């Protein structure tokens, strides 16, 4: 029954390594905080109409 424990141990280590690699794979070039898409726009003065 040593084969079964070897397979289970190998799968466990593989899943553990995959989790660590997926955490380390996060793209650092993307901004971590993006403004809310429904946030109100900043106040701007309304330009005078052209005459």
Backbone torsions as a table, in degrees:
resi	resn	phi	psi	omega
1	UNK	NA	7.8	179.2
2	UNK	-69.7	-25.0	-179.8
3	UNK	-65.4	-41.8	-178.7
4	UNK	-63.1	-45.2	179.9
5	UNK	-66.4	-33.4	176.9
6	UNK	-65.2	-42.9	179.8
7	UNK	-66.8	-44.1	-179.9
8	UNK	-63.0	-42.7	178.7
9	UNK	-63.9	-41.2	179.4
10	UNK	-65.1	-42.6	178.8
11	UNK	-64.5	-42.1	179.9
12	UNK	-61.6	-46.0	179.2
13	UNK	-64.7	-39.6	178.5
14	UNK	-62.6	-42.9	178.2
15	UNK	-65.7	-41.8	179.3
16	UNK	-61.0	-45.5	179.4
17	UNK	-65.7	-38.1	179.1
18	UNK	-64.4	-38.4	177.9
19	UNK	-65.1	-45.4	179.4
20	UNK	-61.5	-43.3	-179.9
21	UNK	-67.3	-36.4	-180.0
22	UNK	-68.9	-32.8	176.0
23	UNK	-69.4	-39.8	-178.4
24	UNK	-75.7	-15.6	-174.7
25	UNK	-82.6	-3.7	-177.0
26	UNK	-58.0	132.0	-177.2
27	UNK	-74.2	116.2	-177.4
28	UNK	-79.2	-12.6	-177.7
29	UNK	-78.1	-19.1	178.9
30	UNK	-79.7	144.5	177.0
31	UNK	-66.5	140.7	-178.2
32	UNK	-79.5	-22.9	179.8
33	UNK	-128.4	121.8	177.1
34	UNK	-110.7	144.8	179.0
35	UNK	-63.8	150.5	179.6
36	UNK	-63.6	135.1	-176.2
37	UNK	-67.2	-23.3	-178.7
38	UNK	-101.6	14.3	179.7
39	UNK	-69.2	142.4	179.3
40	UNK	-66.3	145.3	179.5
41	UNK	-71.5	150.6	177.5
42	UNK	-62.9	148.9	-179.0
43	UNK	-66.0	132.8	176.7
44	UNK	-130.2	140.9	177.1
45	UNK	-66.0	141.4	179.7
46	UNK	-78.0	125.1	-178.6
47	UNK	-69.2	148.3	178.8
48	UNK	-69.8	142.6	179.1
49	UNK	-68.1	146.2	178.9
50	UNK	-70.7	136.3	-179.6
51	UNK	-113.6	NA	NA
